[in-house]
Amino acid sequence: MKLTIRRFVATRYDGFSLMEISIVLLVIGIIAGGMLKGKDLIEAAQVRAVVNDFQNLQTAFESYVNSYGSIPGDDASASVRFPGASNGDGDGVMSSDDAKKVFEHLFSAGLIETEKFKIPKIGGEYDVISEDNNVKLRLSNAGSPVLSKKQTIAIIAKINEAFGANANIIESVPEISSKSSQKQKYTVKFILR
């Protein structure tokens, strides 16, 4: 009888080791985490920009009132002060027609940079409205809600931080509640006067 000796040779498999896979997953996790954090930082900067816009417009509005003794938009002497500007009705009450002239008067007085004010960093556009005997700056898309619940809460918190929670100068439409859906969109209104 012949004896056959078999030799077992270890075969080598090509592939990744557990260590290599772990390192790749770690790198992917770090990149994904950085992207999410970066998104939060961008959104926080956008919220700060909107709050700064509100504050700057309120300052411009009050500067106009103090300088010219009239409400921008309602100013019946705007065309005399600023050739080419439209006059308001001068009745001391902000009508919807007067509200459309606010940016024009502020721009003509050199208090804002463009006649349309700024394009917000979040949402659609700014417009001035007259509502509840107040002049308000509204952030919306032609009156339609554009802000997420998170953005709206952040803007309200920053305004309250800047002006005090009892100032009651900012509101959201619809009003935010704990039962509000995360998909719900909001409009923010900031009282100028």
C-alpha positions as CSV (number, residue, x, y, z in Angstrom):
1,M,0.0,0.0,0.0
2,K,1.2,3.3,-0.9
3,L,0.9,6.1,1.4
4,T,-0.1,9.4,-0.1
5,I,0.7,12.5,1.8
6,R,-1.4,15.4,1.1
7,R,-0.2,18.8,1.7
8,F,-2.6,21.5,2.8
9,V,-1.7,24.8,1.4
10,A,-3.3,27.8,2.8
11,T,-5.1,29.7,0.1
12,R,-5.1,33.4,0.1
13,Y,-8.3,35.2,-0.6
14,D,-8.3,38.7,-2.0
15,G,-10.5,41.2,-0.2
16,F,-10.7,43.6,2.6
17,S,-9.9,42.9,6.2
18,L,-12.2,43.9,9.0
19,M,-9.7,46.7,10.0
20,E,-9.8,48.2,6.5
21,I,-13.6,48.1,6.4
22,S,-13.7,49.7,9.8
23,I,-11.4,52.5,8.7
24,V,-13.5,53.2,5.6
25,L,-16.7,53.3,7.6
26,L,-15.1,55.6,10.1
27,V,-14.1,58.0,7.3
28,I,-17.5,57.9,5.8
29,G,-19.1,58.7,9.1
30,I,-16.8,61.7,9.7
31,I,-17.6,63.1,6.3
32,A,-21.3,62.6,6.7
33,G,-21.2,64.2,10.2
34,G,-19.3,67.1,8.8
35,M,-21.8,67.7,6.1
36,L,-24.7,67.7,8.5
37,K,-22.9,70.0,10.9
38,G,-22.0,72.3,7.9
39,K,-25.7,72.4,6.9
40,D,-26.6,73.5,10.5
41,L,-24.0,76.2,10.4
42,I,-25.2,77.5,7.1
43,E,-28.8,77.6,8.3
44,A,-27.7,79.4,11.5
45,A,-25.9,82.0,9.4
46,Q,-29.0,82.5,7.2
47,V,-31.2,83.0,10.3
48,R,-28.7,85.6,11.6
49,A,-28.8,87.4,8.2
50,V,-32.6,87.6,8.4
51,V,-32.6,88.9,11.9
52,N,-30.0,91.5,10.8
53,D,-32.2,92.5,7.9
54,F,-35.1,93.0,10.3
55,Q,-33.0,95.2,12.6
56,N,-31.5,97.2,9.8
57,L,-34.9,97.9,8.2
58,Q,-36.3,98.9,11.6
59,T,-33.4,101.3,12.1
60,A,-33.9,102.7,8.6
61,F,-37.6,103.1,9.1
62,E,-37.1,105.0,12.4
63,S,-34.4,107.1,10.9
64,Y,-36.7,108.2,8.2
65,V,-39.5,109.1,10.7
66,N,-37.0,111.1,12.8
67,S,-35.4,112.9,9.8
68,Y,-38.5,113.8,7.8
69,G,-41.3,113.7,10.4
70,S,-43.3,111.3,8.2
71,I,-43.8,107.6,7.9
72,P,-42.0,106.2,4.8
73,G,-44.6,105.2,2.3
74,D,-47.1,107.6,3.7
75,D,-44.9,110.7,3.1
76,A,-46.9,113.2,1.0
77,S,-43.8,115.2,0.4
78,A,-41.5,112.4,-0.9
79,S,-41.5,113.7,-4.4
80,V,-40.3,117.2,-3.2
81,R,-37.6,115.7,-1.1
82,F,-36.6,113.0,-3.6
83,P,-37.3,113.9,-7.3
84,G,-38.9,110.9,-9.0
85,A,-40.3,109.4,-5.8
86,S,-44.0,108.7,-5.4
87,N,-45.9,110.5,-2.8
88,G,-48.0,108.7,-0.1
89,D,-51.3,110.1,1.0
90,G,-49.9,111.7,4.1
91,D,-52.8,110.8,6.4
92,G,-50.5,109.3,9.1
93,V,-52.1,105.9,8.5
94,M,-50.3,103.2,6.6
95,S,-52.6,101.9,3.8
96,S,-51.8,99.0,1.5
97,D,-50.9,101.5,-1.2
98,D,-48.6,103.4,1.2
99,A,-46.9,100.1,2.2
100,K,-45.9,99.5,-1.4
101,K,-43.9,102.7,-1.3
102,V,-41.9,102.1,1.9
103,F,-38.8,100.6,0.2
104,E,-38.9,103.3,-2.5
105,H,-38.9,106.1,0.2
106,L,-36.2,104.5,2.2
107,F,-34.0,104.0,-0.9
108,S,-34.6,107.5,-2.0
109,A,-33.5,108.8,1.4
110,G,-30.3,106.6,1.1
111,L,-31.3,104.5,4.1
112,I,-31.3,101.2,2.2
113,E,-29.2,100.0,-0.7
114,T,-31.9,98.9,-3.2
115,E,-35.4,99.9,-3.9
116,K,-36.6,96.3,-3.4
117,F,-34.6,95.9,-0.1
118,K,-32.7,92.7,0.1
119,I,-33.4,89.2,-1.0
120,P,-33.6,87.2,2.2
121,K,-31.1,84.4,2.8
122,I,-34.0,82.1,3.6
123,G,-37.4,82.0,2.0
124,G,-38.9,84.1,-0.7
125,E,-39.0,87.9,-0.4
126,Y,-39.5,90.8,2.0
127,D,-42.5,93.0,1.7
128,V,-44.1,95.7,3.9
129,I,-47.7,95.3,4.9
130,S,-50.2,97.3,6.9
131,E,-52.0,95.0,9.4
132,D,-53.7,95.5,12.7
133,N,-52.8,99.2,12.8
134,N,-49.1,98.2,12.5
135,V,-46.5,98.4,9.8
136,K,-44.9,95.0,9.4
137,L,-42.1,93.5,7.4
138,R,-43.2,90.1,6.1
139,L,-40.9,87.3,5.0
140,S,-42.9,85.1,2.6
141,N,-43.3,84.2,-1.1
142,A,-45.9,86.6,-2.4
143,G,-47.8,86.1,0.9
144,S,-47.4,82.3,0.9
145,P,-45.5,80.6,3.7
146,V,-41.9,79.5,2.9
147,L,-40.1,78.9,6.2
148,S,-39.7,75.5,7.9
149,K,-40.7,75.1,11.5
150,K,-37.1,75.0,12.6
151,Q,-36.2,78.2,10.7
152,T,-39.2,80.0,12.1
153,I,-38.5,79.0,15.7
154,A,-34.8,80.1,15.2
155,I,-35.8,83.5,13.8
156,I,-38.3,84.1,16.6
157,A,-35.7,83.1,19.2
158,K,-33.0,85.4,17.8
159,I,-35.5,88.3,17.5
160,N,-36.6,87.7,21.1
161,E,-32.9,87.5,22.2
162,A,-32.2,90.9,20.5
163,F,-35.3,92.8,21.5
164,G,-36.5,90.9,24.6
165,A,-39.2,88.3,24.7
166,N,-41.8,90.8,25.9
167,A,-41.3,93.1,22.9
168,N,-44.1,91.2,20.9
169,I,-42.6,92.5,17.6
170,I,-42.5,89.2,15.7
171,E,-45.2,86.6,14.9
172,S,-45.5,83.6,12.7
173,V,-48.4,82.6,10.5
174,P,-49.7,80.1,11.3
175,E,-48.8,80.2,15.0
176,I,-46.3,77.6,16.0
177,S,-47.4,74.9,18.4
178,S,-45.9,71.6,19.6
179,K,-48.5,69.8,17.5
180,S,-47.4,71.6,14.3
181,S,-46.1,69.2,11.6
182,Q,-42.5,69.5,10.6
183,K,-43.7,69.8,7.0
184,Q,-45.8,72.9,7.8
185,K,-44.6,76.1,6.2
186,Y,-44.6,79.5,7.9
187,T,-44.6,83.2,7.2
188,V,-42.8,85.6,9.7
189,K,-44.0,89.2,10.3
190,F,-41.9,91.7,12.1
191,I,-43.5,94.9,13.4
192,L,-41.7,98.0,12.3
193,R,-44.1,100.5,13.9
